[in-house]
């Protein structure tokens, strides 16, 4: 038999060719490599088609040159995590990375968290329509480091056809990488407590918990305490599977007391040779306080909330209401001490009840998974328009156009509580409600700390903190109710009060004008003119004057308001002095710019946030800060005038639930240096220097 049979070979080749005609083209399940001298990356698919369930498993494979590393999602002070951008893709709804358990290593003398040699990052992609084909175009920005750090950008592309999905040759590797992620806490492995110990500028994080297996070569990594980075921990065996681990902070943010308070939530990933698990936890009070059930920690925050509410009284939002209340006490001084006492007590009740209502709304929204924050009702144009109308009515009332009477039900409730007739108690109650409504766009020192503690805890803490803040705001009213002689210290009633009423009317009218401007920024000129017209019609309906004078006054006010609104509409928004402009907020851009050595100041603001406007006018738009923002620091602004989940998530990542909020980033602080609520030039300059 000959060793070579030409006829057999021809038949085999023919059969292969025929089979290939019916098999169709091969389906691509990986992208091409995007390679640099330091690393290469590609996109892998676990299936060869989109299938039918709308969820696909992918992997991003990184192969690093010997000695090079890349980073985890919370990399430490000198790195940044891979950032994925799916721009140009078709049929993608969302994409989420599953992070394998990382390791700690040293780069350029700094502790960092990440991966050596290479890593496959599993990615879960949800499709908009699983019945259609999908095109994936992915840009990955990542950092590689050895003796130097080199930013990398990989552009990867992969198409999947529609139809039944079969596992690809990469399915096992992707599932194996997914299995290398830490397990959720449970089954004997869990954390029971976490707190900070030691000095505020360099504390140690202490965690306690239990492990289902003995810990060997253990470490833990923290994600979610902005500005903090902790070194390698020491572990203590407490017996019966219990452990305590302590890690000193290598980095701590400016004003650490305000940003690492009890209640701040974060993730802890514990890794050892034989197990790894991850748990979301919250900082408790120091161990000495925790042994008594956490009471002193809550008591401290109640005191902070009380002080923050008290300071709100002197903020520009609320101060006019307090002045108007004192004027009302003067006008009714002849009614005696009892009437003054009842009126101020009713106003205090209006404030406290309003804060309890806000607490209830916060609990409900939080339970429903909705982002909660201080002043978020001002993001809604309907609320802003309604408040502008209330301000118009209040100003007209102060000008003497009419007297506002409380609803009968409120008056009867006040009479029942006081044992007297109405005596203006209903009006006083609604004055307290108005003071609370006007307080919400303002933030004062200690308010942010109290709210962040409350909104990161349970319903009981939320109620307690909001109630304490309400008592703080109501404190001047309560003191006047207890000591009515305080109101009588003011000058005796006289003609001068008419002048003061007119001045207060103008102040309240300007507040209404500001609200109309906010409404214009949110909903446009048509909605703003509509609210203005509705306010004018309400004033006309309530005015005491009859005839042409009544209509002339209202028409004149409407024309003046319309001219004001039109002027505001045609004026450009001033976000800073002419010599610099604010860049739009972009978290990925922050990462890229910091990697290239830039310093960035992020300003989270809103048109309805009075404290934000003060910070900008008094500090950020004036030298020496403005000079740096013009030349050496990149100003970046996040506008929260309207609801924006990305900004809400950004605030929550710092344990914040209100604005103003400012953070400085730079090579020295890639995770950001949070700044206090009320800015000063010195504190901003210190933050910039630390970030630099």
VEXVEX-302035 format. One record per residue: residue in one letter; x, z, y of N, C-alpha, C, O in turn. Coordinates in steps of 0.2 Angstrom, whole numbers, plus 5000, padded with zeros to 4 digits. Each point is the difference from the previous one (the first is absolute). Example, Ala and Ser with C-alpha at 12.3 -4.5 7.8 and 13.67 -1.06 7.14 Angstrom:
a506650394972499650005006500450005006500550034999/s499349935006500450015006499650035005500350015006/
This chain:
x500450004994499650005006500450005006500550045001/x499449915004500550005006499950065004499450035000/x501149995004500050065004499649995006499750045003/x500249894999499749995006499449954999500249944997/x499250085004499449964999499749975006499750045004/x500449904998499849985007499350005000499750015006/x499949974989499349995000499750075001499550015004/x500750044993499850075000500150025008499550035002/x501049965001500250025006499549975005499750035005/x500149904994499649975005499350034999499650005005/x500250014989499350034999499950075003499550025004/x501150024996499950075003500049995008499650045003/x500849924999500049995008499349975002499850035005/x499949934991499449975002499450065000499650005004/x500550044991499550064999500050045006499550035003/x501249994999500150045006499749975006499750045004/x500449904997499849965006499250005000499750015005/x500049984989499350005000499750075002499550005003/x500850054994499850075001500050015008499650045002/x500949945001500150025007499549965004499850035005/x499949924993499549965004499450045000499650015005/x500250034989499450045000500150075003499650035002/x501049994998500250075002499950015007499950055003/x500249905001500050005008500650035002500550024997/x499549985010500650035003500150084999499550034999/x501149995001500250074999499850045006500049985006/x499750084993499850045006500550055002500450034996/x499849975010500550045003499850075001499550015002/x500950044995499950075000500550045004500050065000/x500549905003500550035005500149965005500049945000/x500350095006500249965005500849984999500350034995/x499949935009500749995000500450065003499750045004/x500949974994500450065003500249985007500149945002/x499850115002500350005007500650045000500050065000/x500649915001500650044999500550005006499949955004/x500450114997500550015005500750024996499950024994/x500649995010500650024996499950084998500450024995/x499150015008499950074998499550014994500050054996/x499549915004499450014996499649944999500149955004/x499550054991499549945000499350034998500050064997/x499549915004499350024999499649944998500149955002/x499450074994499549954998499350044998500050064999/x499549905001499350024999499849984993500049944998/x499750114998499849994993499350014999499750055004/x500049914992499350024998499950024993500349974996/x499250085003499950024993499549954996500050014994/x499749955010499549954997500249935002500349995005/x499449964992500149935001499449975004500049945002/x499550105000499449975004499650065003500250064998/x499449935006499650055004499650044996499850065002/x499949924992499650044996499350015003499849955004/x499950104994499350015003499950075003499450015003/x501050044996499950075003500250015007499950055003/x500449905000500250005007500650055002500250015005/x500250014989500650045002500549984995500049994994/x500650005010500649974996500650045001500050045005/x500449964990500650045000500649965001500149954997/x500350075008500649965002500650055000499950064999/x500749915001500650045001500549965005500049945000/x500350105004500549985004500750024998500150065000/x500349894997500650024997500650005004500149945003/x500250114998500650005004500650014996500150054996/x500449915004500750004997500550015005500149965004/x500350104996500550025005500749994997500150014994/x500349975010500749994998500350074999499750055003/x500849964993500350074998500150045006500449975005/x499450094995500250045005499550005006500050045005/x499549924995499549995005499350044998499950004994/x499850025011499450044999499449975005500249975005/x499250054993499449995004499650065000500150054997/x499349955007499750065002499350014997499649954999/x500250115000499350024998499650005007500249995005/x499150034994499550005005500250055006499849995005/x500550074993500350055005500750004999500250054996/x500249915007500749994998500550055003500550004997/x499350045008500550055003500249975007499749955002/x500750095001500249985007500349945002500049975005/x500349994990500449945001499849944997500349955000/x499150054997499749944997499349985002499750045004/x500149914993499349985000499749974994500449964997/x499050055001499749974994499949935000499949975006/x500049994989499849935000499350005003499650044999/x500449905005499449995004499749934998500449955000/x499050054998499749944997499549975005499650035003/x500549904998499549975005499849944996500449964997/x498950035002499749954996499749945004499649964998/x500750035008499749955005500149934997500649994997/x498949975003500149934997499750004993500049954997/x499850115000499750004994499349985000499650015005/x500149974989499349995000499750044994500350014995/x499150015007499550044995500350074998500050024994/x500350015011500350074999499650055004499949995006/x499850064991499650055004500550065002500050035005/x500449994990500550065001500550004995500049964995/x500650075007500550014995500350075001500150025005/x500150014989500250075000500650014996500049984994/x500550055008500650014996499950074996499850055003/x500549954991500050064996500850014999500449964998/x499850105005500750015001500350044994499850064998/x500749914998500350044995500450065002500250005006/x499950054990500350065002500749985003500449974996/x499850055010500749985003500550054998499950054996/x500749945007500550054999500350015007499949965005/x500550104995500450015006500749985000500350014995/x499949965010500749985001500350015007499650015004/x501049984997500350015006500349935003500349964996/x499550025010500249945003500350025007499750035004/x500949954997500450015006499950085002500050015006/x500150034989499950075002499450035000499950065002/x499549904997499350035001499749994994500049964996/x499650105002499549994994499549955001499750005006/x500249964989499449955001499750004993500250034995/x499249945005499550004994499949934998499849965005/x500350024989499949934999500249984993499950044995/x500449905004500149974993500749975001500249975005/x500250034989500649975000500049944994499650014996/x500849945005500149954995499449955000500149945001/x499350085000499449965000499450044999500050054997/x499449925004499450034999499449955000500149955003/x499450064993499449965000499550045002499850054997/x499949935009499450045003499449974998499849945002/x499850094994499349984998499649995007500050055004/x499649904996499549995005499349984998500049954995/x499550085007499349994998499749965005499950025006/x499949924993499749955005499249994998499949994994/x499750025011499349994999499849945003500249985006/x499449974991499949945002499350005004499650044999/x500349925006499449995003499549974996499450025000/x500849934996499549964996500449994993500449955000/x499550084995500349994993499949944997500349984996/x499249985006499849944997500449945003500049944998/x500450075007500449955004500750014998500350064999/x500149895002500750005000500350055006499750015005/x500950014994500350045005500749985001500449984996/x499850025011500749985002500350065003499750035004/x500949994994500350065002500749985004500449974997/x499650055009500649995004500250065003499650035004/x500950004993500250075002500750005004500549974997/x499550075008500650015004500250074999499650055002/x501049974995500250064999500650025004500549974999/x499450085005500650035004500250064997499750054999/x501049954999500250064996500850015003500349955002/x499950114996500750025003500450014994499850034995/x500849945005500550024994500650035004500249985005/x500150074991500550045003500650014995499850014994/x500849995008500650024996500450045005499950055002/x500749925000500450025005499749995007500250035005/x499449914995499649985006499349994998499950004994/x499750005011499349984998499849935003500249985005/x499549984991499849935001499349995000499750014994/x499949985011499349984999499949944997500449955001/x499150044994499949944997499249985001499650045001/x500349894999499449985000499949944995500449954999/x499150074996499949954994499349975001499550035002/x500549904998499449965000499849984993500449964997/x499150065000499849994993499349965000499650025004/x500349934991499449975000499849994993500449984995/x499050025003499749994993499349995001499650035003/x500249924993499349984999499750014993500349994995/x499150045005499650014994499449965000499650005004/x500349964990499349965000499450054998500150054998/x499349925003499450044998500049994993500249954997/x499450104999499949994993500250064996500250055003/x499749954991500150054996500850025000500449965000/x499750115000500750025001500350024993499750044997/x500949945002500450034994500650035003500349995005/x499950064991500650045002500649955000500149964996/x500350055009500649965001500650034997500050064997/x500649915003500650034997500250065004500550044998/x499349975008500250065004499550065000500250055003/x499349944993499550055000500350074997499850055003/x500649954992500350064997500450035005500050065001/x500549905003500450035005499650045005500250055003/x499349915000499650035005499750064998500050055004/x499749964990499650064998500650054999499850065001/x500749934996500650054999500250035007500150065000/x499949905005500250025007499450055002500250055004/x499249934995499550045002500050074997499850055003/x500449954991500050064996500650045002500050064999/x500549925005500550045003499850035006500450045003/x499049955000499850045006499850074998499850014994/x500250045010499850074998499350004999499649975003/x500250074992499450014998499650055005500350045004/x499049954997499750055004500150074997500050014994/x500050045011500050074998499550024995499449975001/x500750074994499550024995500350014994500649994999/x499050044996500250014993500650045000500549994996/x499550075008500550055000500649985005500450055001/x499649905002500549985005499650005007499749955001/x500450095003499750015007500350045005500450044998/x499549955008500250045005499550055002499449995001/x500850075001499550065002500150025007499550035003/x501149965000500150025007500649965003500449984996/x499650025011500549975003500050035007499550015003/x501150005000500150035006500749995003500549994996/x499550025011500749995003500350075002499650055002/x501049964996500350075002500649985004500449954999/x499850105005500650005004499949975007499450005002/x501149995002499949985007499749935001500049964995/x499650045010499649945001500449935001499849954998/x500850065004500449945001500449974994500249954999/x499850104996500349984993499750044995500450044997/x499049955001499750044995500149984993500349954999/x499550094997500049984993499349994997499650045002/x500349914994499449994997500050034993500449994996/x499150065003500050034993499349984997499550005003/x500649984990499449984996500050054994500550014997/x498950005001499950044993499549964996499649975003/x500550034991499649974995500150014993500450054998/x499349914998500250014992500149934998499849955002/x500650054992500249944997499950004993500150064997/x499649895000499850004993500649994995500050014994/x500649985009500750004996500550035004500050005006/x500550024991500650035004500349955004500149944999/x500150085007500249955005500850005000500450054999/x499849895000500749985000500349955005499649955000/x500950065003500249965006499449985004499949945002/x499850115001499449995003500149995008500550035003/x499149945000500049985007499350005003499549984996/x500450025010499349995003500149965006500550015004/x499049944998500049965006499450015003499450014997/x500649995010499450015004499949945004500449975003/x498950024998499849945003499450025004499550024998/x500549985009499450025004500150065005499650025003/x501050004998500250055005500449965005500750014999/x499049965006500449965004500650035004499950065002/x500749914998500650035003500450044996500650025002/x499150014992500450044996500349964994499749964998/x500950065000500349984994500450054997500450045003/x499549974991500250064996500649984995499949954997/x500650095003500649994996499850024992499450024999/x501149984997499950014993499850074999500250055003/x499249974993499850064999500350044995500449984996/x499650095004500250044995499350034997499550025003/x500649984990499450024996500150074997500550024998/x499050025002500050074997499450004995499449995001/x500850034993499550014994499750075001500350054999/x499049955002499650065000499750024994499750055000/x500549924994499750014994499349984999499649985004/x500250014989499449974998499849935003499549995002/x501149974999499949935002499950005008499949955003/x500250115000499950005008500749995003500550024997/x499549955009500649985003499950015008499550005002/x501150015001500050005007500649965002500650014997/x499349945008500649965002500050005008499550005003/x501150004999500150015007500549955003500649994997/x499249975008500449955003500150005007499550015004/x501149994999500150015007499949945004500249944997/x499650065009499849945004500749975003500350045003/x499849904995500649975003499849975007500449995004/x498949994997499849985006499350035002499650024995/x500350005011499450035002499849985007500549995004/x498949994997499849975006500050055006500050064999/x500049915007499950045006499350035000499549984997/x500550095006499450035000499750024993499549984998/x501050044997499850014993499450044999499649994995/x500350065009499550054999499349965000499650024997/x500449935008499349975000499949954995499449984999/x501149994998499949954995500150024993499949954995/x500350115003500050024993499750075000500350054998/x499049945003499650065000499750014994499949954996/x499850115002499650014994499449955001499750005005/x500249974989499549954999500249935000499649964998/x501050035005500349935000500049984992500350034996/x499449915003500049974993500649954999500249975005/x500050034989500649954998500049994993499750044996/x500749925001500149984993500750034998500550005003/x499550044991500650024997500149964993499550004996/x501049975003500249974994500550044996500650005003/x499350024992500550044996500249964994499749974996/x501050035004500349964995500550044996500450035003/x499649964990500550034996500249964994499749945000/x500850084996500249954995499449994995500049954996/x499550095003499549994995499350005002499550004996/x500450015011499349995003500049995007500550015003/x499049955000500049995007499250005001499649974997/x500250075009499349995002500050015008500550025003/x498949964999499949995007499450045002499549994997/x500550045009499450045002499950005008500650015003/x498849984999499950015008499950085001499650034996/x500750005008500050075001500050015008500049955004/x499950114998500050025007500450065001500150054996/x500249955010500450065002499650065000499550005004/x500750064993499750065001500450045005500549985002/x499250085000500450055004500750024997500050004994/x500450035009500650034997499850054995499550025000/x501049984995499850044994499750075001499650034997/x500750005008499850075002499350005002499650054998/x500149905006499349995002499649984994499450024999/x500949944996499649974995499850064995499549994997/x500950065002499950054996499350045002499750034995/x500149975011499450035002499449955000499650025004/x500549934993499449954999500049955005499549975001/x501050025003500149955006499650025006499949965004/x499950104996499650025006500450005007499749975005/x500950064995500349995007500249935002500049995006/x500149974989500049935002499449975004500149975005/x499350044992499449985003499950045007499849975004/x500450094996499950045006500449975006499850005005/x500849984993500549975005499649945003500049995006/x499849974989499749935002499450025004499849965005/x499850094994499450025004500250015007499649995005/x500950054995500350025007500249945004499949995006/x500449964991500249945003499449965002500049975005/x499550024991499449975001499750035007499749965004/x500250114996499750035005500449985007499749995005/x501050024994500449985006499949935003500049985006/x500049974989499949935001499349995004500049965004/x499550074993499349995003500050035007499749975005/x500750094996500050025007500349965005499849995006/x500849984992500449955004499649945002500149975005/x499450014991499649945001499650015006499849955004/x500150114998499650015006500349985007499749985005/x501050014995500349985006500249934999500449975005/x499449994990500149934999499649965005499450035001/x500849925001499549965005499449984997499549995004/x500450014990499349984997499550065001499449985001/x500850084999499650054999499950045006499550035002/x501049985002500150045006499449995005499750055003/x500149884998499449995005499350044997499650025004/x500349984990499450034997500150085001499550035002/x501050004997500150075002499950015007499650055002/x500649915002499950015008499349995001499750045004/x499949914993499350005001499650064998499650025003/x500650014991499750064998500150055005499550045001/x501149975001500150065005499649985007499750055003/x500249894999499649985005499250024999499750035004/x500149964990499350024998499950075000499550035002/x501150014996499950075001499950035007499650045001/x500849925003499950025008499349995002499750045004/x500049904994499449985003499450054997499550015004/x500750024990499550044998500250085000499850044996/x500649975009500350075000499550055002500050064998/x499549925005499450045002499650034994499650045000/x500549924995499650024994500350064996499650034996/x501049995006500350064997500449994995500149954997/x500250115001500650004995499749974993500349974996/x499150055002499749994994499949924999500249974995/x499650005010499949935000500749964999500049954997/x500550075007500649974999500350014993500349964997/x499650105001500250024993499749954995500349974996/x499050025004499749964996500249935000500149964995/x500050015011500249935001500749994997500149954997/x500450095005500649994997500150014992500349964997/x499350095001499950004993499749944996500249984995/x499349995008499749944998500549955000500049964995/x500450035010500549955000500550014995500249954996/x500050115003500550014994499749994993500349974996/x499150045004499649984993500049934999500149984995/x499849985011500049934999500749974998500049964996/x500550075006500749984998500150024993500249954996/x499750115002500150024993499649964995500249984995/x499150015007499649964995500249935000500049974994/x500350005011500249935000500650004996500149954996/x500450105004500650004996499850004992500349974996/x499250075003499850014993499749944997500149984995/x499549985010499749934998500649964999500049964995/x500550045009500649954999500350024993500349954997/x499850115002500350024993499649984994500349974996/x499050035005499649984995500149924999500049984994/x500049985011500149935000500749994997500149954996/x500450095006500749984997500050024992500349964997/x499350095001500050014993499749954996500249974995/x499250005008499649954997500449935000500049974994/x500350025011500449935000500650014995500249954997/x500150115003500650004996499850004993500349974996/x499150065002499850004993499849934998500049984994/x499849985011499849934999500649955000499949944999/x500750095002500649965000500149965006500549955000/x499250075006500149965006500550045004500150065000/x500349905003500650035004499750045006499549985003/x500750084998499850055005500550015005500650014998/x499250005008500550015005499750035007499449995000/x500950045004499850035006499849955005500549965002/x498950045000499849955005499849934997499949955004/x500050044990499949944997499349975002499949944999/x499750105003499349985002500149955006499549965002/x501050055002500149965006500349934998500049965004/x500150034990500149934997499449965000500049944999/x499450095001499449974999499649985007499950045004/x500049904997499849985007499350035002499950015005/x499750004990499350035001500150075003499750025005/x500850024992500150075002500349995007499850045005/x500749924996500349995007499449985005500050035006/x499649934993499549975004499550065002499850015006/x500050034989499650055001500350065004499650035005/x501049984994500450055004500049985007500050045005/x500149894996500149985007499350015004500050025006/x499449974990499450015003499950075002499750025005/x500550034990499950075002500450025006499850035004/x500849944997500450015006499649985006500150035005/x499649914995499749975005499450055002499950015006/x499750014989499550055002500250075003499750025004/x500950004993500350065002500250005007499950045005/x500449904997500249995007499449995005500150035005/x499449944993499449995004499750075001499750025005/x500350024990499750075000500450045005499750045005/x501049964995500450035005499949985007500150045005/x499749894996499949985006499450015003499849995006/x499750044990499450035002499449954999499550015003/x500749944993499449954999499550024996499449985001/x500750074995499550034995500350064997500650015001/x499050034996500250064996499949984993499449984998/x501150044997499949984993499750074997500350055000/x499149944997499750064996500249994993500049944997/x500150125000500249994992499349994997499550015002/x500649964992499449994995499650064999500350065000/x499149944999499650065000500250044994500050065000/x500249904994500250044994500650045001500050064998/x500549925006500650035002499850065004500250064999/x499449935006499850055004499650064997500150065001/x499549924994499650054996500550044996499950064999/x500649914998500550034996500450055004500150064998/x500149925008500350045004499650065003500350065000/x499149935001499550055002500050054994499950065002/x500049924992499950044995500650054999500050064998/x500649915002500650045000500150055005500350054999/x499549935007500250045006499450055001500150055004/x499349934994499450055001499849985007499650055003/x500549905000499849985007499749935000500049974995/x499950015011499849935001500649954999500550034998/x499449915004500549954999500750025004500550014997/x499450015009500650025004500649955000500550025001/x499349924997500649955000500450014994500649974999/x499250074996500450014994500249934996500549994998/x498949975001500149944997500549955003500449974997/x499650035010500549965004500750034999500449964999/x499650105000500750034999500349994993500549985000/x499050024995500249984994500349935000500549984997/x499149975006500249935000500749995004500349954999/x499850095006500650005003500650024996500549965000/x499450084995500550024995500149944995500649984998/x498949995000500049944996500449945004500449974997/x499550025009500349955004500850025000500449955000/x499750115001500750025001500449984993500649985001/x499150034994500349994993500149925000500549984997/x499049985004500049935000500649975004500349964998/x499850075008500549985005500750024997500549985003/x499550084993500650024998500449964995500650004999/x499049964997500249974994500549945002500549994996/x499549975010500549955001500650035003500549975001/x499550105000500650045002500450034994499650034996/x501049975005500450054995500450045004500349985005/x499850084993500450055003500550034995499949994994/x500650055009500550034995499650044995499550045002/x500749964992499850044995499349974996499950024995/x499849945009499449974997500249954994499650014995/x500949955006500249964994500250044994499849984994/x500650085007500250044994499450034997500050004994/x499550025010499450044997499649944996499850024994/x500149935009499649954997500349974993499749994995/x501050005006500349974994500050054994499949984994/x500250085007499950064995499349994997499950004994/x499650005011499350004997499849944996499750014995/x500549935008499749944996500449994994499849954996/x500850085003500349994994499850054995500350004994/x499350055007499850054996499249994998499849955000/x499950114997499449994998499450025005500250005006/x499250004992499450005005500150075003499850005006/x500450054991500050075003500550005006499850035005/x500849944994500550005005499849965006500150025006/x499549924992499849965006499550045004500049995006/x499550044991499550045004500350055004499950015006/x500650034991500350055003500449985006500050035006/x500449924993500449975006499649975005500250025006/x499349944993499649985005499650055004499950005006/x499950054990499650065003500550035005499850025006/x500850004992500550035004500249965007500050035005/x500049904994500249965005499450005005500150005006/x499350004991499450015005499950065004499950005005/x500350064991500150065004500550005005499950035006/x500649934993500650005005499749965006500150025006/x499649924993499749965006499450045003500050005006/x499750044991499450045002500250075004499650035003/x501149994996500250065002499950025008499750055001/x500449905003499850015007499350025001499850045004/x499849924993499250015000499950074997499550045003/x500849984991499850064997500350065005499650055000/x500949955003500350055004499550015006499950055002/x499949895001499550015006499450034998499750035003/x500149954990499350034998500150084999499650045001/x501049984997500150074999500250045006499850055001/x500549915004500150035007499749965005500449965003/x499050044998499749955005500350015007499949955004/x500450114998500350005006500549955002500249995006/x500149984988500549955001499749945005500349985004/x499150004994499749955004499950025007500049955004/x499950114997499850025007500750015004499950015007/x500749984990500650005004500049945005500450005005/x499349954992500049945004499750015007499650045001/x500549915004499750015007499350004999499749974996/x500050065009499250005000499749935001500349965003/x499150034995499749945000499949985008499950045004/x500249894997499949985007500049925000499949974995/x500150015011500049925001500649974997500049944998/x500650105001500649974997499849984993500449954998/x499150084999499949984993499849934999500149964995/x499550015010499849935000500649955000499949954996/x500650075008500649965000500350004993500249954997/x499950115000500350014993499649964995500349964996/x499050045005499649964995500149935000500149964995/x500050015012500149935000500749984997500149954997/x500450105005500749984997499950004992500349964997/x499450095000499950004993499649944997500249984995/x499350005009499649944998500549945000499949964995/x500550035010500549955000500550004994500149954997/x500150115001500550014995499649984993500349974996/x499150055003499649994994499949925000500049974995/x499850005011499949935000500649964998500049954997/x500650075005500649974998500150014993500349954997/x499550105000500150014993499549954996500249974995/x499250025008499649954997500349935001499949964996/x500450025010500349945001500649994995500149944997/x500350115001500550004995499749984993500349964997/x499150075002499749994993499749935000500149964995/x499750015011499849935000500649954999499949954996/x500650075006500749964999500150004993500249954997/x499850115000500150014993499549954996500249974995/x499250035007499549964996500149935001500049964996/x500350025010500249935001500549984996500049944997/x500550105002500649994995499849994993500349964996/x499150085002499850004993499549944999500149974995/x499450025010499549964998499949945005499549964999/x500950045006499949945005499550015006499750065000/x500349895004499750015007499250014999499750035004/x500049934991499350004999499750074999499650035003/x500850004992499850074998500150055005499650055001/x500949945003500150055006499549995005499850055002/x500049895000499549995005499350034998499650025003/x500349974990499450024997499950085001499550035001/x501150004997500050085001499950025007499750055001/x500649915004500050025007499249995002499850045004/x499949904994499349995002499650064997499550025003/x500650004991499650054997500150065003499550045001/x501149985001500150065004499650005007499750055002/x500349895001499749995007499250014999499750035004/x500149944991499250014998499850074999499550025002/x501050024994499850074999500050045007499650045001/x500949945003500050045006499449985005499750055003/x500149894997499449985004499450044997499650025004/x500449984989499450044997499950075002499550035000/x501150005001500050075001500150025007499950065002/x500249905003500150015007499450035003499549984999/x500650075005499550045004499749955006499450005001/x501149965002499849965005499549944998500149984994/x499450005010499649954999500149945005500350015005/x499449934993500049955004500749965000500450004996/x499749965010500649965000500650035000500549984997/x499650085006500650045000500250014993500650004998/x499050024997500150014993500449944997500550014997/x499149945004500349944997500649975003500549984997/x499650035010500649985003500650044998500549974999/x499450095000500650054998500249984993500649994999/x498950004996500249984994500349934999500549994997/x499249965007500349935000500750005003500449974997/x499750075008500750015003500550034995500549974999/x499350084997500450034995500249954995500549994998/x499049975000500149954995500449945002500549984996/x499550005010500449955003500750025000500549974998/x499650105005500750025000500350014993500649984999/x499050054996500250004993500249934997500550004997/x499149955005500149944997500649975003500449974996/x499750045010500749975003500650044997500549974999/x499450095000500550044997500249974993500649994999/x498950014997500149974993500349935000500449994996/x499349975009500349935000500750005002500449964997/x499850085008500750015002500450024994500649974999/x499250084997500450034995500049944994500649994997/x498949975002500049954995500549955002500349974995/x499850015011500449955002500850025001500449965000/x499750115000500750025001500350004993499750024995/x500949975004500450004994500150074998500050055004/x500049974990500250064997500750025002500549964998/x499650105005500750025002500250054994499850055000/x500749924996500250044994500750035002500350044996/x500049955010500650035002500249965006499749955002/x500850075001500349975006500249934999500149984994/x499949985011500149934999500749984997500149954997/x500450105003500649984997500150014993500549984997/x499050044999500050004993499350004997499550015004/x500449964990499349994997500050034993500650014997/x498950025001499950034994499949954994499649955001/x500850054994500049964994499450034996499950065000/x499749894996499550034996500250044994500649994998/x499050065000500250044994500149964994499549964998/x501050054998500149974994500550044996500650005001/x499250044994500450044996500649964996500550035000/x499349914998500649964997500549985005500650004998/x499249995008500549985005500450065002500649995002/x499150074998500450065001500650004995500650015002/x499249984992500550014995500649955001500650014999/x499249925003500549955001500450025006500649994999/x499150035006500450015006500550064999500550005003/x499250054994500550064999500649984996500550025001/x499449944994500549974995500549975004500650004998/x499249965008500549975004500350045005500449975004/x499450094996500450055005499650025006500250035005/x499149944996499750025006499650075000499950034994/x500049995012499650065001499349985002500049965005/x499550074992499349985002499650065002500150054996/x499549955009499650055002499349974999499849965003/x499850084992499349984999499550045003500150065000/x499449915004499550045004499449984997499749955001/x499950104996499449994997499550035006500050065001/x499649895001499650025006499349975000499949964995/x499750055010499349975000499850005007500250055004/x499449914998499750005007499650065002500050025005/x499750014990499650065001500450064999499750065002/x500949944997500450064999500450025007500449965002/x499350095001500250025007500750024999500449995005/x499850054990500750035000500549944999500550015002/x499349944994500449944999500249975007500649995001/x498950005003500149975007500550055004500449975003/x499550094996500450055004500749994997500549995005/x499650014989500749994997500349945003500650005001/x499049944999500349945002500250005007500549985002/x499050055002500149995008500650055002500449985004/x499650084993500550055002500750004997500550025003/x499549954991500750004996500249934998500549985002/x499149984994500249944997500149955005500449954999/x499250055007500149945005500450025006500149975005/x500350094994500450025005500750014998500250014994/x500349985010500750014998500150084999499750045003/x500849984993500449954996499849974994500349964997/x499150065000499749974994499949935001500249964995/x499550025010499849935001500749955000499949954998/x500650085005500649965000500349994993500249944999/x499750114997500249994993499549954996500349964996/x499150045006499549964996500149935003499849954996/x500550045010500249935002500649974997500049944999/x500550104999500649984998500250014993500249964996/x499850115002500350024994499550024994500350014995/x499150005007499550024995499449955000499849985005/x500050004989499449964999499450045001499950044996/x499749955009499350035000499549964996499949945000/x499750104995499549974996499450045000500050075000/x499449905001499450045002499549984994499949944998/x499850115000499450004995499450025004499950065002/x499649894999499450015004499550024995499749964996/x500050115005499550024996499350015004499650044998/x500449925007499350005004499449984995499550035001/x500649924994499549994995500350024994500650014999/x498950004996500350024993500549954997499949945000/x500650094997500549964997500350044994500350055001/x499549934993500250044994500850015000500350054997/x500149905005500750004999500350055005500450044998/x499349975008500250055004499850074998500450055000/x499049964997499850064997500450024994500250065000/x500049894996500550024995500650025002500450054997/x499949925008500650015003500050085003500550034999/x499049985005499950075002500050054994500450055000/x499249944995499950044994500750014997500150054997/x500349905003500750004996500450065004500550024997/x499449995009500350065004499650065000500250055003/x499349954993499550065000499750015007499850065002/x500149885001499650015007499349965000499949964996/x499750075007499349985000499749995008499450005001/x501149995003499849995007500549975004500650004998/x499349985008500549975005500050045006499550045002/x501049965002500649955000500550024994500050064998/x500349895000500550014995500649955001499949945001/x500750095000500649965001500550024995500250054998/x500249895000500550014995500649965002499949945003/x500750084996500649965002500449994993500150044996/x500049905003500449974994500749985002500149985006/x500450024989500649975002500550014994499850034995/x500849955005500450004994500150084998500250014994/x499850035011500150074998499450044998500050054997/x499449915003499350034998499649944998499549995003/x500649984991499649944998499350024998499649965000/x500350114999499350024998499750035006499450015000/x500949985006499650025006500150075003500150054995/x500049965011500050075003499450015004499949975006/x499650074991499350015004500250045006500450045000/x499249945006500150045006499350045001499549994997/x500650065008499450045001499449965003500149955003/x499350084998499449975003500149985007499949955002/x500350115002500249995007500749985001500450044998/x499849905004500749985001500350035006499650015005/x501049994995500450015006500649964999500249974995/x500250015011500549964999500650024996500349974996/x499850105004500550034996499949994993500449994996/x499050035002499849994992500149934998500249994994/x499649965010500049934998500749984999500249974995/x500250055010500849995000500350034994500549974997/x499350095001500350034995499849974993500549994996/x498949995004499849964994500449934999500249984994/x499949995011500349935000500750014998500349974996/x500150095007500650014998500150024993500549974997/x499150075000500050014993499949944996500349994995/x499249975007499949944996500649955000500149964995/x500250045011500649955001500550024995500649975000/
